[in-house]
Amino acid sequence: MQFTDLKAQYAALKPSIDARIQRVLDHGQYIMGPEVQELEAKLSAFTGSRHCITVASGTEALLIALMALDLKRGDEVITTPFTFAATAETILLAGLEPVFVDVEPDTCNIDAKLIEAEITPRTRAIMPVSLYGQVADMDEINAIAAKHGLAVIEDAAQSFGALYQGRRSCALSTFGATSFFPSKPLGCYGDGGALFTDDDCLAQAAREIRVHGQSARYTHTRLGVGGRMDTLQCAVVLAKLERFEWELRRRAEIGARYQRLLADVPGLTQVTVRPDRNSVYAQLTVMVEHRAAGQAALTAAGVPTAVHYPKPLNLQPAYAAHCCPECCEVSRGLAERVLSLPMSADLTASDQDTVVAALRSAIVQAGG
Ligand SMILES: *Cc1c(COP(=O)(O)O)cnc(C)c1O
């Protein structure tokens, strides 16, 4: 059993992926070829966002969004510590200061009620993460941002395709930043990402930053990066879009089935999905006591698992100077209990049954 089954997906899409790649090899425009624009047009139509700018990775998408906002060294960005390192890493790389706000114990997303208390005269932006594939309380976050004149950057690396009150993740705030890392809900065969915005000026800034800050060839108007997404990777995503809607339906079905099958497992808590939104289950994550023993029993039963994430960022050495290890108690508690189970659009019902049965006995073995 695979944790994320990319082989079955390739088998299903092989003719279109191979043809798309071959077309790029034939025309030879490896950088900014026609597939780049084609993908940007399709993704902006899909999300309902005015602009899509493809970039080299999800990390680059976050960094370019922050750079486009034109902030001053030491300005503060409010975010969550219960996320992948890239979220806070890009804030520091942009010369800004991350301010960590704890998460909700049931959704694992930033707790919007705690944000306002952390706003200072230096606060410039809020960067919520749509963790595991579910958007955070974006209405509340946008309202706080509007009141204080802040930008909102959604770290949507795990939530491409998710719905929030009928609207798509990535099109809900100043910027939406996503990743096409192979195991994300929409992935390429290497690194890739995209930035979304409705703001024409910010979109132009992001496009220039993506190519070393050039407003015209060899006219470097602003500081930039080498942040383009390869034509070949855009071609792979274009092929994968052919069955993406089907994959989203499958993910929803498999997620709902997990929810039913896990409902009566003692000592296990599921991540809550709020009624006004859905999850694309980038990770199918549950909370268990005695995780180490449970995970070992699952490994022994041939069920691959992962932990997203074993330490909140406020406990990581690289960020120690920017926060207190005693803060964000909910995040620290979750980091000890979360466990991610196999999930992909091609997961079979029988493999899913195997996972649930193994999890049930692993929990009993581990002592409830
Ligand atoms: C994957 C991920 C990123 C980074 O994306 P890359 O494409 O790997 O650079 C950023 N934030 C979160 C929450 C992620 O899961």
The ligand as an SDF file (V2000), in Angstrom:
LIG
                    3D

 15 15  0  0  0  0  0  0  0  0999 V2000
    4.0050   21.8110    0.7940 C   0  0  0  0  0  0  0  0  0  0  0  0
    3.8050   23.0370    1.5760 C   0  0  0  0  0  0  0  0  0  0  0  0
    4.4950   24.2420    1.3010 C   0  0  0  0  0  0  0  0  0  0  0  0
    5.6280   24.3420    0.3420 C   0  0  0  0  0  0  0  0  0  0  0  0
    5.4000   23.9160   -0.9560 O   0  0  0  0  0  0  0  0  0  0  0  0
    6.6360   23.4580   -1.8660 P   0  0  0  0  0  0  0  0  0  0  0  0
    6.0380   23.3780   -3.2340 O   0  0  0  0  0  0  0  0  0  0  0  0
    7.1340   22.1560   -1.3650 O   0  0  0  0  0  0  0  0  0  0  0  0
    7.6730   24.5270   -1.7870 O   0  0  0  0  0  0  0  0  0  0  0  0
    4.1470   25.3750    2.0240 C   0  0  0  0  0  0  0  0  0  0  0  0
    3.2120   25.3320    2.9810 N   0  0  0  0  0  0  0  0  0  0  0  0
    2.5480   24.2100    3.2800 C   0  0  0  0  0  0  0  0  0  0  0  0
    1.5010   24.2480    4.3400 C   0  0  0  0  0  0  0  0  0  0  0  0
    2.8330   23.0200    2.6090 C   0  0  0  0  0  0  0  0  0  0  0  0
    2.1830   21.8890    2.9320 O   0  0  0  0  0  0  0  0  0  0  0  0
  1  2  1  0
  2  3  1  0
  2 14  2  0
  3  4  1  0
  3 10  2  0
  4  5  1  0
  5  6  1  0
  6  7  2  0
  6  8  1  0
  6  9  1  0
 10 11  1  0
 11 12  2  0
 12 13  1  0
 12 14  1  0
 14 15  1  0
M  END
$$$$
